[in-house]
Structures are given as structure tokens and as C-alpha cells.
Amino acid sequence: RLIVAGAMPKQHDNPQAGFYGSTMIVDFNSREDLDEWLKQEPFLLEGVYASVEVKPFNKALPKG
């Protein structure tokens, strides 16, 4: 379900500069399945993420 995840640092080589946030690309059959998964997501449970925005994503490349 998790395809890719990572932080978005303000400065690539300097984590002390802070972060804009993180991005996760996940694949679920339904929004309900995603919501159930989010209930168990460790960073959410531990308060690492202040908020979560869910947006659609259409994969274009690579093909296959």
C-alpha cells in the first residue's frame, strides 16, 4: 500500500533548517480503506504530523 514516503527539507543538505512537511504516496481501493490505515499510521499516532491532507494522484511515469 505504501509506494513511497519521505520528508521535504527546506535545505537538502541541512535538516536543521527544518522541513516543509512529508509526502506519502499510497494505494488503496477506497477512501474508507485509507482512513482505516491512517488510524494505525505511527507518525499520526505519535503526533509527529500536525495534520494530513489527502489528495488524488495519477501516476504517469514510469509506465507499467
Predicted model as a PDB file, atoms N, CA, C, CB and O in Angstrom, pLDDT in the B-factor column:
MODEL        1                                                                  
ATOM      1  N   ARG A   1       0.813  -1.191   0.000  1.00 87.00           N  
ATOM      2  CA  ARG A   1       0.000   0.000   0.000  1.00 87.00           C  
ATOM      3  C   ARG A   1       0.859   1.258   0.000  1.00 87.00           C  
ATOM      4  CB  ARG A   1      -0.926  -0.004   1.192  1.00 87.00           C  
ATOM      5  O   ARG A   1       0.524   2.242  -0.660  1.00 87.00           O  
ATOM      6  N   LEU A   2       1.959   1.229   0.735  1.00 90.00           N  
ATOM      7  CA  LEU A   2       2.872   2.368   0.746  1.00 90.00           C  
ATOM      8  C   LEU A   2       3.794   2.256  -0.459  1.00 90.00           C  
ATOM      9  CB  LEU A   2       3.693   2.428   2.076  1.00 90.00           C  
ATOM     10  O   LEU A   2       4.533   1.281  -0.588  1.00 90.00           O  
ATOM     11  N   ILE A   3       3.754   3.245  -1.338  1.00 92.00           N  
ATOM     12  CA  ILE A   3       4.565   3.227  -2.544  1.00 92.00           C  
ATOM     13  C   ILE A   3       5.860   3.987  -2.320  1.00 92.00           C  
ATOM     14  CB  ILE A   3       3.793   3.822  -3.723  1.00 92.00           C  
ATOM     15  O   ILE A   3       6.935   3.494  -2.661  1.00 92.00           O  
ATOM     16  N   VAL A   4       5.771   5.182  -1.750  1.00 93.00           N  
ATOM     17  CA  VAL A   4       6.962   5.984  -1.467  1.00 93.00           C  
ATOM     18  C   VAL A   4       6.624   6.963  -0.348  1.00 93.00           C  
ATOM     19  CB  VAL A   4       7.460   6.742  -2.749  1.00 93.00           C  
ATOM     20  O   VAL A   4       5.485   7.413  -0.220  1.00 93.00           O  
ATOM     21  N   ALA A   5       7.633   7.284   0.458  1.00 94.00           N  
ATOM     22  CA  ALA A   5       7.429   8.249   1.542  1.00 94.00           C  
ATOM     23  C   ALA A   5       8.744   8.959   1.809  1.00 94.00           C  
ATOM     24  CB  ALA A   5       6.900   7.552   2.837  1.00 94.00           C  
ATOM     25  O   ALA A   5       9.818   8.376   1.655  1.00 94.00           O  
ATOM     26  N   GLY A   6       8.656  10.212   2.207  1.00 94.00           N  
ATOM     27  CA  GLY A   6       9.872  10.931   2.546  1.00 94.00           C  
ATOM     28  C   GLY A   6       9.583  12.346   3.009  1.00 94.00           C  
ATOM     29  O   GLY A   6       8.506  12.898   2.780  1.00 94.00           O  
ATOM     30  N   ALA A   7      10.577  12.908   3.664  1.00 93.00           N  
ATOM     31  CA  ALA A   7      10.481  14.270   4.178  1.00 93.00           C  
ATOM     32  C   ALA A   7      10.829  15.282   3.091  1.00 93.00           C  
ATOM     33  CB  ALA A   7      11.404  14.454   5.392  1.00 93.00           C  
ATOM     34  O   ALA A   7      11.528  14.956   2.132  1.00 93.00           O  
ATOM     35  N   MET A   8      10.339  16.506   3.247  1.00 95.00           N  
ATOM     36  CA  MET A   8      10.628  17.605   2.327  1.00 95.00           C  
ATOM     37  C   MET A   8      11.396  18.682   3.094  1.00 95.00           C  
ATOM     38  CB  MET A   8       9.307  18.189   1.700  1.00 95.00           C  
ATOM     39  O   MET A   8      10.792  19.599   3.651  1.00 95.00           O  
ATOM     40  N   PRO A   9      12.736  18.572   3.125  1.00 96.00           N  
ATOM     41  CA  PRO A   9      13.535  19.537   3.889  1.00 96.00           C  
ATOM     42  C   PRO A   9      13.576  20.896   3.199  1.00 96.00           C  
ATOM     43  CB  PRO A   9      14.961  19.010   4.085  1.00 96.00           C  
ATOM     44  O   PRO A   9      13.491  20.993   1.975  1.00 96.00           O  
ATOM     45  N   LYS A  10      13.706  21.934   4.008  1.00 97.00           N  
ATOM     46  CA  LYS A  10      13.839  23.287   3.452  1.00 97.00           C  
ATOM     47  C   LYS A  10      15.182  23.460   2.753  1.00 97.00           C  
ATOM     48  CB  LYS A  10      13.684  24.343   4.560  1.00 97.00           C  
ATOM     49  O   LYS A  10      15.290  24.204   1.778  1.00 97.00           O  
ATOM     50  N   GLN A  11      16.203  22.770   3.255  1.00 97.00           N  
ATOM     51  CA  GLN A  11      17.508  22.766   2.616  1.00 97.00           C  
ATOM     52  C   GLN A  11      17.944  21.308   2.489  1.00 97.00           C  
ATOM     53  CB  GLN A  11      18.557  23.618   3.431  1.00 97.00           C  
ATOM     54  O   GLN A  11      17.993  20.579   3.480  1.00 97.00           O  
ATOM     55  N   HIS A  12      18.255  20.895   1.287  1.00 93.00           N  
ATOM     56  CA  HIS A  12      18.532  19.482   1.001  1.00 93.00           C  
ATOM     57  C   HIS A  12      19.583  18.876   1.933  1.00 93.00           C  
ATOM     58  CB  HIS A  12      18.990  19.333  -0.434  1.00 93.00           C  
ATOM     59  O   HIS A  12      19.393  17.767   2.432  1.00 93.00           O  
ATOM     60  N   ASP A  13      20.676  19.578   2.171  1.00 93.00           N  
ATOM     61  CA  ASP A  13      21.787  19.033   2.957  1.00 93.00           C  
ATOM     62  C   ASP A  13      21.831  19.520   4.402  1.00 93.00           C  
ATOM     63  CB  ASP A  13      23.076  19.376   2.294  1.00 93.00           C  
ATOM     64  O   ASP A  13      22.828  19.316   5.094  1.00 93.00           O  
ATOM     65  N   ASN A  14      20.753  20.164   4.865  1.00 95.00           N  
ATOM     66  CA  ASN A  14      20.766  20.736   6.214  1.00 95.00           C  
ATOM     67  C   ASN A  14      19.433  20.483   6.916  1.00 95.00           C  
ATOM     68  CB  ASN A  14      21.060  22.251   6.158  1.00 95.00           C  
ATOM     69  O   ASN A  14      18.553  21.343   6.888  1.00 95.00           O  
ATOM     70  N   PRO A  15      19.268  19.318   7.544  1.00 91.00           N  
ATOM     71  CA  PRO A  15      17.998  19.034   8.222  1.00 91.00           C  
ATOM     72  C   PRO A  15      17.692  20.000   9.372  1.00 91.00           C  
ATOM     73  CB  PRO A  15      18.014  17.620   8.751  1.00 91.00           C  
ATOM     74  O   PRO A  15      16.535  20.152   9.762  1.00 91.00           O  
ATOM     75  N   GLN A  16      18.714  20.644   9.906  1.00 95.00           N  
ATOM     76  CA  GLN A  16      18.485  21.603  10.992  1.00 95.00           C  
ATOM     77  C   GLN A  16      17.699  22.828  10.508  1.00 95.00           C  
ATOM     78  CB  GLN A  16      19.825  22.046  11.595  1.00 95.00           C  
ATOM     79  O   GLN A  16      17.152  23.570  11.323  1.00 95.00           O  
ATOM     80  N   ALA A  17      17.640  23.041   9.203  1.00 97.00           N  
ATOM     81  CA  ALA A  17      16.894  24.177   8.659  1.00 97.00           C  
ATOM     82  C   ALA A  17      15.387  23.948   8.730  1.00 97.00           C  
ATOM     83  CB  ALA A  17      17.311  24.437   7.214  1.00 97.00           C  
ATOM     84  O   ALA A  17      14.606  24.873   8.506  1.00 97.00           O  
ATOM     85  N   GLY A  18      14.982  22.735   9.036  1.00 94.00           N  
ATOM     86  CA  GLY A  18      13.559  22.428   9.166  1.00 94.00           C  
ATOM     87  C   GLY A  18      12.997  21.747   7.934  1.00 94.00           C  
ATOM     88  O   GLY A  18      13.713  21.447   6.979  1.00 94.00           O  
ATOM     89  N   PHE A  19      11.718  21.516   7.983  1.00 93.00           N  
ATOM     90  CA  PHE A  19      11.039  20.776   6.933  1.00 93.00           C  
ATOM     91  C   PHE A  19       9.742  21.471   6.553  1.00 93.00           C  
ATOM     92  CB  PHE A  19      10.764  19.336   7.377  1.00 93.00           C  
ATOM     93  O   PHE A  19       9.080  22.081   7.392  1.00 93.00           O  
ATOM     94  N   TYR A  20       9.391  21.372   5.280  1.00 93.00           N  
ATOM     95  CA  TYR A  20       8.082  21.835   4.825  1.00 93.00           C  
ATOM     96  C   TYR A  20       7.011  20.839   5.223  1.00 93.00           C  
ATOM     97  CB  TYR A  20       8.075  22.048   3.302  1.00 93.00           C  
ATOM     98  O   TYR A  20       5.858  21.208   5.447  1.00 93.00           O  
ATOM     99  N   GLY A  21       7.393  19.584   5.311  1.00 92.00           N  
ATOM    100  CA  GLY A  21       6.460  18.509   5.632  1.00 92.00           C  
ATOM    101  C   GLY A  21       6.982  17.213   5.066  1.00 92.00           C  
ATOM    102  O   GLY A  21       8.184  17.049   4.857  1.00 92.00           O  
ATOM    103  N   SER A  22       6.077  16.298   4.820  1.00 93.00           N  
ATOM    104  CA  SER A  22       6.414  14.998   4.253  1.00 93.00           C  
ATOM    105  C   SER A  22       5.411  14.660   3.168  1.00 93.00           C  
ATOM    106  CB  SER A  22       6.438  13.896   5.344  1.00 93.00           C  
ATOM    107  O   SER A  22       4.314  15.216   3.111  1.00 93.00           O  
ATOM    108  N   THR A  23       5.808  13.744   2.317  1.00 95.00           N  
ATOM    109  CA  THR A  23       4.906  13.250   1.280  1.00 95.00           C  
ATOM    110  C   THR A  23       4.876  11.734   1.355  1.00 95.00           C  
ATOM    111  CB  THR A  23       5.347  13.731  -0.136  1.00 95.00           C  
ATOM    112  O   THR A  23       5.906  11.075   1.500  1.00 95.00           O  
ATOM    113  N   MET A  24       3.669  11.201   1.250  1.00 94.00           N  
ATOM    114  CA  MET A  24       3.481   9.757   1.173  1.00 94.00           C  
ATOM    115  C   MET A  24       2.571   9.485  -0.017  1.00 94.00           C  
ATOM    116  CB  MET A  24       2.879   9.171   2.508  1.00 94.00           C  
ATOM    117  O   MET A  24       1.522  10.112  -0.163  1.00 94.00           O  
ATOM    118  N   ILE A  25       2.973   8.564  -0.849  1.00 96.00           N  
ATOM    119  CA  ILE A  25       2.109   8.105  -1.931  1.00 96.00           C  
ATOM    120  C   ILE A  25       1.696   6.682  -1.567  1.00 96.00           C  
ATOM    121  CB  ILE A  25       2.836   8.171  -3.350  1.00 96.00           C  
ATOM    122  O   ILE A  25       2.533   5.792  -1.417  1.00 96.00           O  
ATOM    123  N   VAL A  26       0.404   6.494  -1.430  1.00 95.00           N  
ATOM    124  CA  VAL A  26      -0.149   5.204  -1.025  1.00 95.00           C  
ATOM    125  C   VAL A  26      -1.228   4.784  -2.016  1.00 95.00           C  
ATOM    126  CB  VAL A  26      -0.724   5.273   0.417  1.00 95.00           C  
ATOM    127  O   VAL A  26      -1.777   5.615  -2.740  1.00 95.00           O  
ATOM    128  N   ASP A  27      -1.520   3.510  -2.041  1.00 94.00           N  
ATOM    129  CA  ASP A  27      -2.510   2.975  -2.968  1.00 94.00           C  
ATOM    130  C   ASP A  27      -3.531   2.155  -2.190  1.00 94.00           C  
ATOM    131  CB  ASP A  27      -1.835   2.115  -4.069  1.00 94.00           C  
ATOM    132  O   ASP A  27      -3.193   1.150  -1.565  1.00 94.00           O  
ATOM    133  N   PHE A  28      -4.782   2.596  -2.238  1.00 95.00           N  
ATOM    134  CA  PHE A  28      -5.875   1.901  -1.562  1.00 95.00           C  
ATOM    135  C   PHE A  28      -7.060   1.781  -2.497  1.00 95.00           C  
ATOM    136  CB  PHE A  28      -6.282   2.634  -0.269  1.00 95.00           C  
ATOM    137  O   PHE A  28      -7.221   2.591  -3.410  1.00 95.00           O  
ATOM    138  N   ASN A  29      -7.883   0.783  -2.277  1.00 94.00           N  
ATOM    139  CA  ASN A  29      -9.067   0.565  -3.105  1.00 94.00           C  
ATOM    140  C   ASN A  29     -10.153   1.594  -2.870  1.00 94.00           C  
ATOM    141  CB  ASN A  29      -9.619  -0.802  -2.856  1.00 94.00           C  
ATOM    142  O   ASN A  29     -10.971   1.849  -3.753  1.00 94.00           O  
ATOM    143  N   SER A  30     -10.169   2.195  -1.669  1.00 95.00           N  
ATOM    144  CA  SER A  30     -11.226   3.153  -1.347  1.00 95.00           C  
ATOM    145  C   SER A  30     -10.725   4.144  -0.307  1.00 95.00           C  
ATOM    146  CB  SER A  30     -12.492   2.427  -0.837  1.00 95.00           C  
ATOM    147  O   SER A  30      -9.722   3.906   0.367  1.00 95.00           O  
ATOM    148  N   ARG A  31     -11.426   5.240  -0.190  1.00 95.00           N  
ATOM    149  CA  ARG A  31     -11.107   6.230   0.841  1.00 95.00           C  
ATOM    150  C   ARG A  31     -11.309   5.628   2.231  1.00 95.00           C  
ATOM    151  CB  ARG A  31     -11.979   7.497   0.671  1.00 95.00           C  
ATOM    152  O   ARG A  31     -10.573   5.952   3.163  1.00 95.00           O  
ATOM    153  N   GLU A  32     -12.287   4.768   2.366  1.00 97.00           N  
ATOM    154  CA  GLU A  32     -12.538   4.124   3.654  1.00 97.00           C  
ATOM    155  C   GLU A  32     -11.354   3.259   4.064  1.00 97.00           C  
ATOM    156  CB  GLU A  32     -13.816   3.275   3.592  1.00 97.00           C  
ATOM    157  O   GLU A  32     -10.960   3.265   5.231  1.00 97.00           O  
ATOM    158  N   ASP A  33     -10.778   2.513   3.116  1.00 97.00           N  
ATOM    159  CA  ASP A  33      -9.594   1.699   3.415  1.00 97.00           C  
ATOM    160  C   ASP A  33      -8.418   2.579   3.822  1.00 97.00           C  
ATOM    161  CB  ASP A  33      -9.210   0.837   2.198  1.00 97.00           C  
ATOM    162  O   ASP A  33      -7.681   2.243   4.749  1.00 97.00           O  
ATOM    163  N   LEU A  34      -8.243   3.697   3.139  1.00 96.00           N  
ATOM    164  CA  LEU A  34      -7.184   4.643   3.501  1.00 96.00           C  
ATOM    165  C   LEU A  34      -7.399   5.171   4.916  1.00 96.00           C  
ATOM    166  CB  LEU A  34      -7.134   5.813   2.498  1.00 96.00           C  
ATOM    167  O   LEU A  34      -6.457   5.222   5.706  1.00 96.00           O  
ATOM    168  N   ASP A  35      -8.621   5.562   5.239  1.00 95.00           N  
ATOM    169  CA  ASP A  35      -8.910   6.093   6.569  1.00 95.00           C  
ATOM    170  C   ASP A  35      -8.617   5.068   7.664  1.00 95.00           C  
ATOM    171  CB  ASP A  35     -10.366   6.538   6.651  1.00 95.00           C  
ATOM    172  O   ASP A  35      -8.121   5.426   8.732  1.00 95.00           O  
ATOM    173  N   GLU A  36      -8.917   3.813   7.405  1.00 96.00           N  
ATOM    174  CA  GLU A  36      -8.602   2.764   8.383  1.00 96.00           C  
ATOM    175  C   GLU A  36      -7.093   2.622   8.557  1.00 96.00           C  
ATOM    176  CB  GLU A  36      -9.212   1.417   7.947  1.00 96.00           C  
ATOM    177  O   GLU A  36      -6.617   2.453   9.679  1.00 96.00           O  
ATOM    178  N   TRP A  37      -6.345   2.689   7.475  1.00 94.00           N  
ATOM    179  CA  TRP A  37      -4.881   2.609   7.543  1.00 94.00           C  
ATOM    180  C   TRP A  37      -4.306   3.803   8.309  1.00 94.00           C  
ATOM    181  CB  TRP A  37      -4.277   2.549   6.120  1.00 94.00           C  
ATOM    182  O   TRP A  37      -3.380   3.650   9.105  1.00 94.00           O  
ATOM    183  N   LEU A  38      -4.861   4.985   8.064  1.00 93.00           N  
ATOM    184  CA  LEU A  38      -4.373   6.181   8.754  1.00 93.00           C  
ATOM    185  C   LEU A  38      -4.571   6.097  10.267  1.00 93.00           C  
ATOM    186  CB  LEU A  38      -5.077   7.417   8.214  1.00 93.00           C  
ATOM    187  O   LEU A  38      -3.802   6.688  11.025  1.00 93.00           O  
ATOM    188  N   LYS A  39      -5.585   5.375  10.705  1.00 94.00           N  
ATOM    189  CA  LYS A  39      -5.812   5.197  12.149  1.00 94.00           C  
ATOM    190  C   LYS A  39      -4.663   4.456  12.823  1.00 94.00           C  
ATOM    191  CB  LYS A  39      -7.116   4.440  12.388  1.00 94.00           C  
ATOM    192  O   LYS A  39      -4.482   4.558  14.036  1.00 94.00           O  
ATOM    193  N   GLN A  40      -3.880   3.706  12.030  1.00 93.00           N  
ATOM    194  CA  GLN A  40      -2.761   2.934  12.575  1.00 93.00           C  
ATOM    195  C   GLN A  40      -1.389   3.518  12.201  1.00 93.00           C  
ATOM    196  CB  GLN A  40      -2.850   1.500  12.087  1.00 93.00           C  
ATOM    197  O   GLN A  40      -0.361   2.965  12.591  1.00 93.00           O  
ATOM    198  N   GLU A  41      -1.363   4.615  11.461  1.00 91.00           N  
ATOM    199  CA  GLU A  41      -0.111   5.186  10.971  1.00 91.00           C  
ATOM    200  C   GLU A  41       0.705   5.705  12.160  1.00 91.00           C  
ATOM    201  CB  GLU A  41      -0.384   6.331   9.942  1.00 91.00           C  
ATOM    202  O   GLU A  41       0.234   6.583  12.884  1.00 91.00           O  
ATOM    203  N   PRO A  42       1.916   5.182  12.375  1.00 92.00           N  
ATOM    204  CA  PRO A  42       2.684   5.501  13.576  1.00 92.00           C  
ATOM    205  C   PRO A  42       2.970   6.989  13.774  1.00 92.00           C  
ATOM    206  CB  PRO A  42       3.971   4.767  13.537  1.00 92.00           C  
ATOM    207  O   PRO A  42       2.872   7.474  14.902  1.00 92.00           O  
ATOM    208  N   PHE A  43       3.314   7.715  12.743  1.00 89.00           N  
ATOM    209  CA  PHE A  43       3.624   9.141  12.924  1.00 89.00           C  
ATOM    210  C   PHE A  43       2.381   9.933  13.318  1.00 89.00           C  
ATOM    211  CB  PHE A  43       4.229   9.725  11.638  1.00 89.00           C  
ATOM    212  O   PHE A  43       2.481  10.921  14.045  1.00 89.00           O  
ATOM    213  N   LEU A  44       1.221   9.511  12.847  1.00 91.00           N  
ATOM    214  CA  LEU A  44      -0.017  10.159  13.286  1.00 91.00           C  
ATOM    215  C   LEU A  44      -0.311   9.830  14.743  1.00 91.00           C  
ATOM    216  CB  LEU A  44      -1.195   9.731  12.399  1.00 91.00           C  
ATOM    217  O   LEU A  44      -0.674  10.705  15.528  1.00 91.00           O  
ATOM    218  N   LEU A  45      -0.152   8.561  15.092  1.00 93.00           N  
ATOM    219  CA  LEU A  45      -0.432   8.137  16.469  1.00 93.00           C  
ATOM    220  C   LEU A  45       0.483   8.834  17.472  1.00 93.00           C  
ATOM    221  CB  LEU A  45      -0.280   6.621  16.596  1.00 93.00           C  
ATOM    222  O   LEU A  45       0.067   9.124  18.594  1.00 93.00           O  
ATOM    223  N   GLU A  46       1.725   9.104  17.077  1.00 94.00           N  
ATOM    224  CA  GLU A  46       2.706   9.721  17.980  1.00 94.00           C  
ATOM    225  C   GLU A  46       2.735  11.242  17.885  1.00 94.00           C  
ATOM    226  CB  GLU A  46       4.080   9.180  17.685  1.00 94.00           C  
ATOM    227  O   GLU A  46       3.533  11.884  18.569  1.00 94.00           O  
ATOM    228  N   GLY A  47       1.890  11.822  17.059  1.00 92.00           N  
ATOM    229  CA  GLY A  47       1.818  13.279  16.963  1.00 92.00           C  
ATOM    230  C   GLY A  47       2.935  13.919  16.156  1.00 92.00           C  
ATOM    231  O   GLY A  47       3.156  15.125  16.263  1.00 92.00           O  
ATOM    232  N   VAL A  48       3.647  13.135  15.349  1.00 89.00           N  
ATOM    233  CA  VAL A  48       4.710  13.706  14.508  1.00 89.00           C  
ATOM    234  C   VAL A  48       4.102  14.629  13.457  1.00 89.00           C  
ATOM    235  CB  VAL A  48       5.540  12.582  13.824  1.00 89.00           C  
ATOM    236  O   VAL A  48       4.637  15.704  13.188  1.00 89.00           O  
ATOM    237  N   TYR A  49       2.986  14.211  12.865  1.00 88.00           N  
ATOM    238  CA  TYR A  49       2.285  15.028  11.875  1.00 88.00           C  
ATOM    239  C   TYR A  49       1.233  15.872  12.591  1.00 88.00           C  
ATOM    240  CB  TYR A  49       1.629  14.136  10.770  1.00 88.00           C  
ATOM    241  O   TYR A  49       0.418  15.350  13.352  1.00 88.00           O  
ATOM    242  N   ALA A  50       1.257  17.173  12.340  1.00 86.00           N  
ATOM    243  CA  ALA A  50       0.238  18.053  12.913  1.00 86.00           C  
ATOM    244  C   ALA A  50      -1.073  17.937  12.152  1.00 86.00           C  
ATOM    245  CB  ALA A  50       0.721  19.506  12.908  1.00 86.00           C  
ATOM    246  O   ALA A  50      -2.149  18.101  12.728  1.00 86.00           O  
ATOM    247  N   SER A  51      -0.985  17.653  10.860  1.00 88.00           N  
ATOM    248  CA  SER A  51      -2.184  17.496  10.051  1.00 88.00           C  
ATOM    249  C   SER A  51      -1.851  16.639   8.836  1.00 88.00           C  
ATOM    250  CB  SER A  51      -2.752  18.875   9.618  1.00 88.00           C  
ATOM    251  O   SER A  51      -0.685  16.417   8.511  1.00 88.00           O  
ATOM    252  N   VAL A  52      -2.894  16.167   8.178  1.00 91.00           N  
ATOM    253  CA  VAL A  52      -2.740  15.340   6.988  1.00 91.00           C  
ATOM    254  C   VAL A  52      -3.694  15.867   5.925  1.00 91.00           C  
ATOM    255  CB  VAL A  52      -3.016  13.828   7.299  1.00 91.00           C  
ATOM    256  O   VAL A  52      -4.865  16.128   6.202  1.00 91.00           O  
ATOM    257  N   GLU A  53      -3.187  16.021   4.714  1.00 94.00           N  
ATOM    258  CA  GLU A  53      -4.021  16.368   3.567  1.00 94.00           C  
ATOM    259  C   GLU A  53      -4.000  15.186   2.612  1.00 94.00           C  
ATOM    260  CB  GLU A  53      -3.522  17.681   2.862  1.00 94.00           C  
ATOM    261  O   GLU A  53      -2.932  14.682   2.265  1.00 94.00           O  
ATOM    262  N   VAL A  54      -5.170  14.746   2.189  1.00 95.00           N  
ATOM    263  CA  VAL A  54      -5.270  13.635   1.248  1.00 95.00           C  
ATOM    264  C   VAL A  54      -5.676  14.220  -0.097  1.00 95.00           C  
ATOM    265  CB  VAL A  54      -6.300  12.544   1.737  1.00 95.00           C  
ATOM    266  O   VAL A  54      -6.685  14.915  -0.217  1.00 95.00           O  
ATOM    267  N   LYS A  55      -4.863  13.919  -1.106  1.00 95.00           N  
ATOM    268  CA  LYS A  55      -5.136  14.415  -2.453  1.00 95.00           C  
ATOM    269  C   LYS A  55      -4.981  13.265  -3.438  1.00 95.00           C  
ATOM    270  CB  LYS A  55      -4.188  15.598  -2.824  1.00 95.00           C  
ATOM    271  O   LYS A  55      -4.193  12.349  -3.202  1.00 95.00           O  
ATOM    272  N   PRO A  56      -5.727  13.305  -4.543  1.00 93.00           N  
ATOM    273  CA  PRO A  56      -5.580  12.244  -5.550  1.00 93.00           C  
ATOM    274  C   PRO A  56      -4.244  12.366  -6.268  1.00 93.00           C  
ATOM    275  CB  PRO A  56      -6.735  12.298  -6.570  1.00 93.00           C  
ATOM    276  O   PRO A  56      -3.640  13.438  -6.313  1.00 93.00           O  
ATOM    277  N   PHE A  57      -3.801  11.260  -6.823  1.00 91.00           N  
ATOM    278  CA  PHE A  57      -2.553  11.212  -7.572  1.00 91.00           C  
ATOM    279  C   PHE A  57      -2.738  10.273  -8.750  1.00 91.00           C  
ATOM    280  CB  PHE A  57      -1.369  10.755  -6.673  1.00 91.00           C  
ATOM    281  O   PHE A  57      -3.150   9.126  -8.575  1.00 91.00           O  
ATOM    282  N   ASN A  58      -2.437  10.748  -9.936  1.00 89.00           N  
ATOM    283  CA  ASN A  58      -2.499   9.917 -11.146  1.00 89.00           C  
ATOM    284  C   ASN A  58      -1.095   9.669 -11.626  1.00 89.00           C  
ATOM    285  CB  ASN A  58      -3.350  10.586 -12.261  1.00 89.00           C  
ATOM    286  O   ASN A  58      -0.419  10.589 -12.086  1.00 89.00           O  
ATOM    287  N   LYS A  59      -0.649   8.434 -11.525  1.00 88.00           N  
ATOM    288  CA  LYS A  59       0.694   8.058 -11.960  1.00 88.00           C  
ATOM    289  C   LYS A  59       0.786   8.156 -13.482  1.00 88.00           C  
ATOM    290  CB  LYS A  59       1.048   6.624 -11.482  1.00 88.00           C  
ATOM    291  O   LYS A  59      -0.049   7.611 -14.202  1.00 88.00           O  
ATOM    292  N   ALA A  60       1.811   8.858 -13.956  1.00 91.00           N  
ATOM    293  CA  ALA A  60       2.029   8.975 -15.401  1.00 91.00           C  
ATOM    294  C   ALA A  60       3.280   8.183 -15.824  1.00 91.00           C  
ATOM    295  CB  ALA A  60       2.172  10.470 -15.807  1.00 91.00           C  
ATOM    296  O   ALA A  60       3.274   7.509 -16.854  1.00 91.00           O  
ATOM    297  N   LEU A  61       4.328   8.270 -15.033  1.00 90.00           N  
ATOM    298  CA  LEU A  61       5.585   7.585 -15.341  1.00 90.00           C  
ATOM    299  C   LEU A  61       6.170   6.979 -14.075  1.00 90.00           C  
ATOM    300  CB  LEU A  61       6.597   8.557 -15.990  1.00 90.00           C  
ATOM    301  O   LEU A  61       5.947   7.540 -13.002  1.00 90.00           O  
ATOM    302  N   PRO A  62       6.877   5.914 -14.124  1.00 90.00           N  
ATOM    303  CA  PRO A  62       7.084   5.088 -15.304  1.00 90.00           C  
ATOM    304  C   PRO A  62       5.839   4.277 -15.621  1.00 90.00           C  
ATOM    305  CB  PRO A  62       8.281   4.163 -15.106  1.00 90.00           C  
ATOM    306  O   PRO A  62       4.996   4.035 -14.758  1.00 90.00           O  
ATOM    307  N   LYS A  63       5.745   3.875 -16.846  1.00 87.00           N  
ATOM    308  CA  LYS A  63       4.614   3.049 -17.281  1.00 87.00           C  
ATOM    309  C   LYS A  63       4.768   1.634 -16.725  1.00 87.00           C  
ATOM    310  CB  LYS A  63       4.514   3.018 -18.837  1.00 87.00           C  
ATOM    311  O   LYS A  63       5.884   1.153 -16.526  1.00 87.00           O  
ATOM    312  N   GLY A  64       3.645   0.979 -16.478  1.00 73.00           N  
ATOM    313  CA  GLY A  64       3.686  -0.415 -16.035  1.00 73.00           C  
ATOM    314  C   GLY A  64       3.679  -0.596 -14.563  1.00 73.00           C  
ATOM    315  O   GLY A  64       3.711  -1.728 -14.081  1.00 73.00           O  
TER     316      GLY A  64                                                      
ENDMDL                                                                          
END                                                                             
